[in-house]
Amino acid sequence: MNLLAPVDIRPAATRFDTELDWLDSHHSFSFGAHHDPTNTHHGLLLVLNDDVVAPGRGFGAHSHRDMEIVSWVLDGELEHRD
């Protein structure tokens, strides 16, 4: 893994979009149906999402192996359980 990879600028309008009844997600890396094997990591960063989650909703329990999750909450509250 090259930790000094060149910066790949992806303007917001070009990012993948996933819309569900409880989630509006704009993501910069491969996710679900938007799989791109050439776009799976940027150094140590695996995922960068801009998500809007409906109140009282969220992802069901699922594992994350060998990674930390960092979230910036701009409005409301977020709970993450391991």
C-alpha positions in Angstrom: 0.0 0.0 0.0 1.5 3.4 -1.0 0.9 5.9 1.8 2.2 8.7 -0.5 -0.3 8.2 -3.3 -1.2 11.3 -5.4 -4.3 13.2 -4.4 -7.4 12.2 -6.5 -9.8 15.2 -6.5 -13.4 14.1 -6.7 -15.9 17.1 -6.8 -19.1 16.5 -4.8 -21.2 16.3 -8.0 -19.1 13.3 -9.3 -19.3 11.2 -6.2 -21.5 8.1 -6.0 -24.9 8.5 -4.5 -26.9 5.9 -2.6 -30.5 6.8 -1.6 -32.6 4.6 0.7 -35.7 5.4 2.7 -33.5 6.1 5.7 -30.1 7.1 4.2 -28.8 9.6 1.7 -25.1 8.8 1.2 -22.6 10.5 -1.1 -19.4 8.5 -1.1 -16.0 8.8 -2.7 -14.8 5.2 -2.7 -16.3 1.9 -3.8 -19.5 1.0 -2.0 -22.2 -1.6 -2.8 -23.3 -1.3 -6.4 -20.7 1.3 -7.1 -17.8 -1.1 -7.0 -14.6 0.1 -8.7 -11.6 -2.1 -8.0 -9.2 0.8 -8.8 -10.8 3.0 -6.1 -10.9 1.0 -2.9 -8.3 2.8 -0.6 -6.5 6.0 -0.3 -3.5 5.2 1.9 -4.9 4.2 5.3 -8.3 5.8 4.5 -10.8 3.2 3.4 -14.2 5.0 3.4 -15.2 8.7 3.2 -19.0 9.2 3.2 -21.2 12.2 3.5 -24.3 10.6 5.0 -27.7 11.9 6.1 -29.4 9.3 8.3 -33.1 9.5 9.1 -33.9 10.0 12.9 -34.1 6.7 14.8 -32.6 4.8 11.8 -29.2 3.5 10.8 -27.1 0.6 9.7 -27.8 -2.8 11.4 -25.1 -4.6 13.3 -22.2 -5.4 11.1 -18.5 -6.0 11.6 -15.5 -3.7 10.8 -12.3 -5.7 10.9 -9.1 -3.8 11.8 -10.5 -0.3 11.4 -11.6 2.7 13.3 -14.7 4.7 12.6 -14.6 8.5 12.9 -17.8 10.5 12.5 -18.4 14.2 12.5 -22.0 14.9 13.5 -23.2 18.2 12.1 -26.7 18.1 13.4 -28.5 15.7 15.8 -27.0 12.8 17.6 -25.3 9.6 16.5 -24.7 6.3 18.4 -22.3 3.7 17.3 -22.2 0.3 19.0 -19.5 -2.4 18.4 
